[in-house]
Amino acid sequence: MPTTTEGKNQEFEAALKAVIRTLEDGQKGMAQIGEQMKDKKLRRFFLAESLKRANFRGELENELHRHGIANVEESGTVTGALYRAWAGLKASLGGSEQSLLATAEEADQETVDAYKDALDQELPLPVRQLLVEQQTQILSARDYIRDSRTELKAAS
């Protein structure tokens, strides 16, 4: 644990940027999977989740700006890019909605892990509260994806 103010600021910045990168991946991945869904309810869900991830990113970027960190580069993660490519490949090869849901569920684990890692850091209380609120919604979405996949599996 950093004891200097500079060390704490670097820890804070690194923690939020890691979450922001996974949210960027989630935003792109959710939109891509949503566009491939035939089921209208699932399509709407994934497109809405994509917008939520964008909002979450914006909220966290605002926190960084409030703490004097001006430049937040958008890059995503290598793992996120691989999941998006895999989802695109599955869709182009006629992957089932069940396989797209499985891909989304696996990819969202990276986001869950990023939130957990960030919350393990020493963060200002308002930022911690924001992360917990966002994490709760991410976990709820992941549960919905898992339950939808289970329902599709049982129906087939």
Backbone bond lengths (Angstrom), bond angles and torsions (degrees), N, CA, C in turn:
res aa  C-N    CA-C-N  psi(-1)  N-CA   C-N-CA  omega(-1)  CA-C   N-CA-C  phi
1 M - - - 1.453 - - 1.527 109.89 -
2 P 1.324 117.12 125.39 1.463 119.82 178.55 1.524 110.38 -66.41
3 T 1.315 115.91 140.39 1.458 119.16 179.29 1.522 111.67 -104.86
4 T 1.314 117.50 -17.35 1.454 119.72 179.49 1.523 109.69 -87.22
5 T 1.317 114.54 157.13 1.463 119.58 177.45 1.521 110.07 -60.88
6 E 1.340 116.59 -41.71 1.462 120.38 179.83 1.533 110.71 -62.28
7 G 1.311 116.53 -41.81 1.464 120.92 178.93 1.517 111.90 -63.75
8 K 1.321 116.36 -41.54 1.471 120.78 178.17 1.523 110.81 -65.37
9 N 1.331 116.70 -39.62 1.466 120.19 178.25 1.523 111.24 -64.18
10 Q 1.339 116.90 -40.48 1.460 120.62 178.33 1.529 110.80 -65.33
11 E 1.332 116.03 -40.94 1.463 120.96 177.80 1.532 110.34 -62.70
12 F 1.316 115.57 -45.36 1.462 122.56 178.54 1.524 110.21 -59.12
13 E 1.336 116.20 -49.29 1.457 121.33 -179.07 1.532 110.83 -62.20
14 A 1.306 117.56 -45.99 1.473 121.42 -178.76 1.524 110.84 -63.17
15 A 1.316 117.20 -41.98 1.464 121.29 -179.09 1.529 110.78 -62.96
16 L 1.325 117.11 -47.49 1.465 119.61 -178.33 1.526 111.85 -69.80
17 K 1.319 117.30 -38.38 1.467 119.43 179.16 1.524 111.56 -64.97
18 A 1.329 117.64 -34.95 1.472 120.28 177.12 1.528 110.41 -64.09
19 V 1.321 116.57 -41.71 1.471 120.03 178.09 1.524 109.56 -66.76
20 I 1.317 116.85 -42.97 1.471 120.84 -179.74 1.523 110.93 -59.11
21 R 1.333 117.67 -42.48 1.475 120.81 178.87 1.532 111.47 -61.68
22 T 1.327 117.15 -42.41 1.465 118.18 179.96 1.522 111.27 -71.37
23 L 1.326 116.89 -31.08 1.472 119.45 176.00 1.523 110.36 -67.14
24 E 1.327 116.07 -37.61 1.465 119.73 176.76 1.531 109.52 -60.89
25 D 1.328 116.09 -46.17 1.468 120.38 177.18 1.527 110.38 -59.33
26 G 1.339 115.43 -46.00 1.457 119.92 -178.97 1.515 112.12 -62.09
27 Q 1.321 116.14 -40.98 1.464 120.57 178.82 1.525 110.18 -59.04
28 K 1.320 116.55 -49.82 1.467 120.81 -178.97 1.525 111.38 -67.22
29 G 1.322 116.51 -44.31 1.458 120.67 -178.11 1.519 112.51 -65.11
30 M 1.323 116.88 -42.92 1.468 120.65 179.96 1.528 110.07 -63.41
31 A 1.318 116.78 -41.31 1.471 119.70 178.65 1.523 110.53 -64.26
32 Q 1.321 116.30 -44.15 1.466 119.97 -178.75 1.532 111.01 -63.69
33 I 1.320 117.14 -44.81 1.464 119.96 179.21 1.525 109.85 -66.78
34 G 1.323 117.03 -41.07 1.460 120.25 178.52 1.516 112.41 -58.11
35 E 1.313 116.38 -39.84 1.468 120.19 179.13 1.522 112.03 -66.01
36 Q 1.331 117.61 -23.74 1.463 121.64 -178.53 1.535 113.21 -89.97
37 M 1.319 116.94 -15.07 1.466 120.95 -176.35 1.523 111.47 -72.23
38 K 1.308 114.52 134.10 1.463 119.99 176.11 1.526 110.54 -85.99
39 D 1.316 116.19 -36.77 1.456 122.20 178.84 1.534 108.74 -67.64
40 K 1.341 116.15 121.03 1.471 120.60 -174.80 1.527 112.63 -63.16
41 K 1.327 116.57 -36.73 1.466 120.24 179.69 1.531 110.24 -64.54
42 L 1.315 116.75 -44.97 1.466 120.36 178.58 1.521 111.11 -67.87
43 R 1.320 117.04 -38.16 1.467 120.84 177.43 1.527 110.07 -58.70
44 R 1.337 116.47 -49.00 1.469 120.43 179.70 1.531 111.14 -61.97
45 F 1.341 115.77 -41.56 1.462 120.33 179.74 1.533 110.38 -58.33
46 F 1.328 117.14 -51.17 1.463 120.24 -176.77 1.524 112.21 -65.82
47 L 1.308 117.67 -38.76 1.467 119.36 178.47 1.529 110.79 -67.91
48 A 1.340 116.84 -37.23 1.467 120.56 176.56 1.533 110.29 -67.09
49 E 1.328 117.35 -39.68 1.463 120.47 177.71 1.525 110.97 -63.59
50 S 1.309 116.84 -37.20 1.463 120.51 177.41 1.534 109.65 -59.14
51 L 1.320 116.42 -44.16 1.471 120.46 178.93 1.526 111.35 -66.31
52 K 1.341 117.56 -37.67 1.468 120.66 177.64 1.520 110.54 -61.58
53 R 1.338 115.81 -43.45 1.465 119.35 -179.22 1.525 110.14 -63.03
54 A 1.318 116.99 -37.31 1.467 120.55 177.21 1.533 110.06 -64.05
55 N 1.333 116.88 -42.57 1.465 120.35 177.85 1.518 111.43 -63.17
56 F 1.333 116.41 -43.65 1.462 120.52 178.96 1.532 110.14 -58.93
57 R 1.334 115.56 -44.46 1.470 120.30 178.16 1.520 110.11 -57.60
58 G 1.317 115.95 -47.12 1.460 120.37 -179.59 1.517 112.24 -59.69
59 E 1.318 116.71 -41.96 1.467 120.21 178.80 1.528 111.26 -62.54
60 L 1.328 116.41 -42.71 1.466 119.69 -179.42 1.532 111.73 -71.13
61 E 1.321 116.52 -37.77 1.466 119.52 176.16 1.524 110.09 -62.77
62 N 1.331 117.32 -38.52 1.468 120.49 176.48 1.526 111.25 -61.49
63 E 1.336 116.58 -38.82 1.467 119.93 177.43 1.522 110.81 -62.84
64 L 1.334 116.33 -42.33 1.463 119.14 177.48 1.527 110.58 -61.76
65 H 1.329 117.23 -43.29 1.473 121.16 178.83 1.531 110.44 -61.73
66 R 1.328 116.32 -41.45 1.473 120.42 179.13 1.530 111.28 -61.28
67 H 1.326 116.00 -28.30 1.464 120.90 -179.43 1.535 111.95 -97.10
68 G 1.338 116.23 17.84 1.451 121.03 172.90 1.514 115.87 83.19
69 I 1.299 118.06 12.79 1.463 121.51 178.67 1.518 106.69 -100.41
70 A 1.327 115.56 105.46 1.461 120.58 -169.42 1.521 114.17 -83.07
71 N 1.305 118.23 -39.10 1.456 120.58 -171.07 1.526 111.01 -106.42
72 V 1.313 115.59 115.79 1.461 120.67 176.09 1.518 106.85 -115.58
73 E 1.333 115.38 104.83 1.458 119.77 -179.00 1.514 110.23 -75.42
74 E 1.316 115.22 142.50 1.455 120.82 176.20 1.517 107.94 -100.26
75 S 1.314 115.21 119.12 1.454 118.12 -178.64 1.515 113.25 -139.46
76 G 1.314 118.05 -24.23 1.451 120.19 -175.40 1.518 109.61 70.25
77 T 1.315 115.45 -169.89 1.451 120.34 179.69 1.514 109.46 -121.69
78 V 1.306 116.03 160.07 1.465 120.55 177.45 1.525 109.29 -63.30
79 T 1.312 117.06 -43.10 1.459 120.71 179.78 1.525 110.82 -60.46
80 G 1.325 116.45 -42.13 1.463 120.23 179.04 1.511 111.85 -62.39
81 A 1.313 116.63 -41.77 1.465 120.47 178.25 1.524 110.17 -63.18
82 L 1.326 116.96 -38.44 1.468 120.11 178.53 1.519 111.51 -65.57
83 Y 1.337 117.22 -42.39 1.469 120.04 178.32 1.527 111.24 -63.38
84 R 1.348 116.22 -41.19 1.464 118.86 179.00 1.520 110.13 -64.14
85 A 1.328 116.70 -41.98 1.468 120.03 178.66 1.524 110.27 -63.80
86 W 1.322 116.92 -41.18 1.464 121.55 179.45 1.532 110.01 -64.30
87 A 1.322 117.57 -42.82 1.465 121.09 178.29 1.525 110.42 -62.82
88 G 1.333 116.53 -41.32 1.461 120.22 178.35 1.511 111.35 -64.69
89 L 1.319 117.06 -40.65 1.458 121.12 178.42 1.523 110.83 -64.84
90 K 1.336 116.74 -45.22 1.465 120.08 178.56 1.521 110.78 -58.52
91 A 1.326 115.99 -43.97 1.460 120.42 -179.09 1.522 110.79 -65.23
92 S 1.325 116.38 -42.92 1.463 118.92 -177.43 1.526 111.90 -69.83
93 L 1.320 116.92 -24.82 1.463 120.42 177.73 1.526 111.78 -92.19
94 G 1.311 115.59 8.62 1.463 119.72 178.77 1.512 112.93 82.85
95 G 1.325 116.72 29.60 1.458 120.86 178.42 1.516 110.61 -58.26
96 S 1.312 114.80 143.54 1.460 119.94 -178.91 1.524 110.30 -72.52
97 E 1.317 114.71 162.67 1.458 119.02 176.69 1.523 109.39 -63.37
98 Q 1.315 116.28 -32.66 1.456 120.25 177.94 1.534 110.57 -62.16
99 S 1.322 117.77 -41.72 1.471 119.76 179.51 1.530 110.78 -70.53
100 L 1.329 117.80 -33.78 1.468 120.16 175.65 1.534 110.58 -66.50
101 L 1.330 116.25 -38.32 1.463 119.97 177.34 1.527 110.62 -65.18
102 A 1.324 116.71 -39.80 1.464 120.06 178.25 1.524 110.08 -63.28
103 T 1.321 116.85 -41.18 1.467 121.18 177.95 1.527 109.96 -62.45
104 A 1.321 117.20 -44.12 1.468 121.13 179.49 1.524 110.97 -62.82
105 E 1.311 116.08 -41.18 1.462 120.28 -179.60 1.534 110.80 -64.60
106 E 1.322 116.73 -43.52 1.465 120.86 178.28 1.526 110.90 -63.92
107 A 1.315 116.38 -44.48 1.463 120.70 -178.05 1.525 111.15 -65.60
108 D 1.321 117.07 -36.17 1.454 119.79 -178.21 1.525 111.94 -69.25
109 Q 1.326 117.58 -18.95 1.460 119.74 177.38 1.524 110.63 -62.34
110 E 1.320 117.24 -33.61 1.467 121.01 177.36 1.532 110.10 -61.73
111 T 1.324 116.54 -39.36 1.465 120.35 178.56 1.517 110.51 -66.67
112 V 1.326 116.03 -44.66 1.471 120.87 178.35 1.533 109.65 -58.09
113 D 1.321 116.66 -44.44 1.467 121.01 -179.70 1.530 111.26 -64.50
114 A 1.323 117.72 -38.81 1.469 120.74 179.38 1.528 110.85 -63.92
115 Y 1.332 116.83 -41.02 1.470 119.68 176.97 1.523 110.66 -64.02
116 K 1.317 117.08 -43.91 1.465 121.08 179.44 1.524 109.92 -59.58
117 D 1.325 117.03 -47.59 1.463 120.82 179.39 1.528 111.44 -60.57
118 A 1.320 117.00 -42.57 1.466 120.53 179.86 1.529 110.54 -64.03
119 L 1.326 116.13 -41.51 1.468 119.74 -178.52 1.533 112.55 -71.95
120 D 1.319 117.22 -14.53 1.466 120.88 174.58 1.526 111.69 -78.39
121 Q 1.336 116.85 -9.61 1.464 122.06 -179.05 1.531 109.87 -89.92
122 E 1.326 114.55 163.18 1.456 120.62 175.14 1.530 107.64 -82.32
123 L 1.321 116.52 109.54 1.466 121.94 -175.10 1.527 110.01 -125.48
124 P 1.334 116.89 153.73 1.468 119.48 173.65 1.532 109.78 -59.58
125 L 1.315 116.81 145.01 1.464 121.67 -175.43 1.533 113.67 -54.78
126 P 1.336 120.33 -45.04 1.470 118.77 179.92 1.540 112.59 -61.65
127 V 1.324 116.80 -35.11 1.466 120.85 179.12 1.522 109.16 -71.04
128 R 1.319 117.06 -42.18 1.465 121.63 177.72 1.539 109.85 -59.37
129 Q 1.326 116.34 -44.91 1.470 120.33 179.19 1.528 111.26 -61.47
130 L 1.316 116.37 -42.78 1.460 120.96 178.79 1.523 110.24 -61.92
131 L 1.320 117.20 -45.28 1.468 120.72 179.31 1.531 111.53 -62.48
132 V 1.315 117.02 -40.67 1.472 120.38 179.55 1.529 110.26 -64.40
133 E 1.338 116.95 -42.83 1.473 120.53 178.06 1.529 110.62 -61.38
134 Q 1.326 116.58 -45.79 1.463 119.94 -179.91 1.526 110.63 -66.29
135 Q 1.316 117.22 -42.29 1.462 121.60 -179.57 1.531 110.34 -60.12
136 T 1.317 117.04 -40.05 1.467 121.10 179.20 1.525 110.35 -60.29
137 Q 1.323 116.84 -42.34 1.464 120.32 179.04 1.530 111.61 -69.78
138 I 1.328 117.27 -36.40 1.472 121.52 177.50 1.535 109.16 -63.71
139 L 1.329 116.84 -45.26 1.466 120.54 179.89 1.521 111.60 -64.19
140 S 1.319 116.47 -37.76 1.465 120.86 177.19 1.528 110.99 -63.49
141 A 1.326 116.00 -42.02 1.470 120.40 178.42 1.523 110.25 -65.04
142 R 1.335 116.60 -42.62 1.468 119.83 179.46 1.526 110.76 -61.94
143 D 1.337 116.65 -39.82 1.465 120.36 177.23 1.523 111.04 -63.35
144 Y 1.334 116.57 -40.02 1.467 120.93 178.63 1.527 110.23 -63.16
145 I 1.313 116.55 -42.49 1.468 120.86 178.85 1.525 109.49 -62.66
146 R 1.325 116.83 -47.05 1.471 121.42 179.25 1.528 110.94 -59.82
147 D 1.325 116.61 -46.07 1.467 120.58 -179.11 1.527 111.11 -65.24
148 S 1.322 117.48 -38.39 1.466 121.22 178.12 1.517 110.33 -64.92
149 R 1.326 116.54 -41.31 1.468 120.88 178.47 1.520 110.13 -63.77
150 T 1.331 116.97 -42.44 1.467 121.59 178.94 1.520 111.04 -62.88
151 E 1.339 116.69 -41.58 1.465 120.87 178.56 1.528 111.13 -64.12
152 L 1.322 117.40 -42.94 1.463 120.54 178.36 1.518 111.25 -63.83
153 K 1.314 116.02 -39.19 1.465 121.05 179.67 1.529 110.66 -64.21
154 A 1.348 116.13 -42.63 1.465 121.20 -179.76 1.535 111.27 -67.72
155 A 1.340 116.09 -31.87 1.471 120.00 -178.04 1.527 111.46 -77.53
156 S 1.338 117.94 -18.55 1.468 118.72 -176.22 1.514 112.61 -94.60
